[in-house]
Amino acid sequence: MSKYPQLKLLHHITNEGKRSVVGGASLKKQGLLSGVSDICLPVANDKYNVLYIELKVGSNKATKAQLEFISLVNKFGGKALVVYGADAAKEVIKNYINNTIDDMNIADDIYPPRKSKKKRGVKDKIIGSCGKNCLTCANMCIEKELIK
């Protein structure tokens, strides 16, 4: 049995990127919601009903729509936050599953409190055991990375 079977439900929400006016309108009709966080773990723990992570790198900041989404998730019983860097995201996910996320040093829904010092333009990745980026790979084998 897997140590973190919940991770089978972890998924990336493809809500970013530039689109044409027609393409954007079509996605809106289909239910696209501006500001939805990048990563979702739709599993309850002992305190929260869902985990959302808005993944950022370098000096990038969350948009107004992203902060509003995070606020709503937190208001309605979920845990949502802005996380800087893949390693920090792994740490947040692991602590959420283990019911220790409230023991982390999270300030103003941001973790870690001091932003990553990565150079601007460097794309962050969560690499699974298959060697591919879990944010774009269907294998979602991040679990093996978390339990190392």
C-alpha positions as MATLAB code, in Angstrom:
seq = 'MSKYPQLKLLHHITNEGKRSVVGGASLKKQGLLSGVSDICLPVANDKYNVLYIELKVGSNKATKAQLEFISLVNKFGGKALVVYGADAAKEVIKNYINNTIDDMNIADDIYPPRKSKKKRGVKDKIIGSCGKNCLTCANMCIEKELIK';
ca = [
       0.000    0.000    0.000;
       1.250    3.444   -0.877;
       2.262    5.883    1.887;
       0.316    8.730    0.249;
      -2.573    7.253   -1.782;
      -4.263   10.689   -1.696;
      -1.733   11.894   -4.262;
      -3.529    9.947   -6.970;
      -6.006   12.858   -6.924;
      -3.381   15.642   -7.044;
      -3.725   17.610  -10.264;
      -2.603   20.745  -12.054;
      -5.251   23.190  -13.187;
      -4.422   24.544  -16.617;
      -5.751   28.023  -16.101;
      -2.726   30.046  -17.167;
      -1.507   31.384  -20.458;
      -2.542   33.852  -23.077;
      -5.507   33.049  -25.281;
      -7.248   34.628  -28.200;
     -10.441   36.550  -27.490;
     -12.502   33.783  -29.094;
     -10.620   31.042  -27.235;
     -10.978   32.879  -23.917;
     -14.697   33.433  -24.447;
     -15.171   29.752  -25.275;
     -13.340   28.661  -22.118;
     -15.374   31.074  -20.004;
     -18.583   29.547  -21.382;
     -17.191   26.138  -20.380;
     -16.688   27.332  -16.789;
     -13.136   28.717  -16.726;
     -12.720   30.677  -13.500;
     -10.069   33.384  -13.309;
      -7.642   33.110  -10.395;
      -7.952   29.382   -9.678;
      -4.747   28.088   -8.117;
      -2.261   25.909  -10.018;
      -2.345   22.723   -7.940;
      -5.288   21.033   -6.247;
      -5.447   18.118   -3.827;
      -9.208   17.503   -3.452;
      -8.849   15.453   -0.272;
      -9.928   16.459    3.218;
      -7.582   16.147    6.167;
      -8.535   16.488    9.841;
      -9.084   20.262    9.550;
      -9.493   21.302    5.884;
     -11.622   19.996    3.013;
      -9.211   20.706    0.103;
      -5.702   22.018   -0.611;
      -4.941   24.573   -3.341;
      -1.441   25.838   -4.127;
      -0.667   28.860   -6.270;
       2.907   28.056   -7.335;
       5.242   31.010   -7.871;
       8.958   31.482   -8.527;
      11.356   34.348   -8.041;
       9.740   37.714   -7.421;
       6.430   36.782   -9.095;
       3.382   37.691   -7.052;
      -0.167   36.422   -7.031;
      -2.717   38.442   -8.986;
      -5.758   40.046   -7.391;
      -7.960   37.254   -8.829;
      -5.625   34.576   -7.414;
      -5.649   36.183   -3.951;
      -9.447   36.450   -4.039;
      -9.700   32.742   -4.949;
      -7.326   31.816   -2.099;
      -9.371   33.903    0.327;
     -12.621   32.204   -0.731;
     -11.166   28.700   -0.421;
      -9.907   29.511    3.080;
     -13.251   31.108    4.028;
     -15.172   27.959    3.071;
     -13.040   25.412    4.923;
     -10.200   24.702    2.544;
      -6.509   25.494    2.761;
      -5.110   27.651   -0.030;
      -1.837   29.518   -0.215;
       0.842   30.963   -2.454;
       3.954   28.780   -2.423;
       7.364   29.768   -3.767;
       9.257   26.869   -5.347;
       8.738   23.176   -5.992;
      10.504   22.025   -2.825;
       8.266   24.244   -0.715;
       5.194   22.890   -2.568;
       6.246   19.312   -1.788;
       6.692   20.277    1.864;
       3.241   21.909    2.005;
       1.560   18.882    0.378;
       3.283   16.436    2.716;
       2.358   18.499    5.796;
      -1.241   18.861    4.597;
      -1.598   15.094    4.233;
       0.042   14.509    7.624;
      -2.229   17.102    9.316;
       0.766   19.245   10.332;
       0.281   22.137    7.883;
      -0.781   24.487   10.699;
       2.601   23.857   12.369;
       4.396   25.376    9.366;
       5.644   28.963    9.274;
       2.951   30.259    6.880;
       2.476   34.036    6.930;
      -0.412   35.774    5.147;
      -1.160   32.623    3.130;
       2.411   32.620    1.728;
       5.049   29.895    2.160;
       7.874   30.207    2.767;
       7.347   33.699    4.228;
      10.420   34.983    2.362;
      10.067   34.469   -1.362;
      12.339   32.208   -3.371;
      15.591   33.749   -4.560;
      15.466   32.016   -7.944;
      16.280   34.081  -10.974;
      13.329   35.460  -12.892;
      12.372   33.329  -15.869;
      13.467   30.025  -14.325;
      10.518   27.660  -14.562;
       9.810   25.550  -11.509;
       9.047   21.873  -11.850;
       7.935   19.062   -9.615;
       9.810   16.054  -10.925;
       8.285   12.665  -10.242;
       9.977    9.290  -10.165;
       9.392    8.906  -13.911;
      11.695   11.900  -14.449;
       8.965   14.103  -15.947;
       7.374   17.318  -14.664;
       4.326   16.258  -12.610;
       2.534   19.479  -13.533;
       2.360   18.340  -17.148;
       2.709   14.551  -16.913;
      -0.219   12.147  -16.643;
       1.765    9.733  -14.416;
       1.534   12.024  -11.343;
       4.216   10.032   -9.518;
       5.132   12.923   -7.198;
       4.391   10.601   -4.303;
       7.743    8.868   -4.688;
       9.451   12.254   -4.560;
       7.619   13.169   -1.351;
       8.573   10.035    0.561;
      12.305   10.217   -0.211;
];
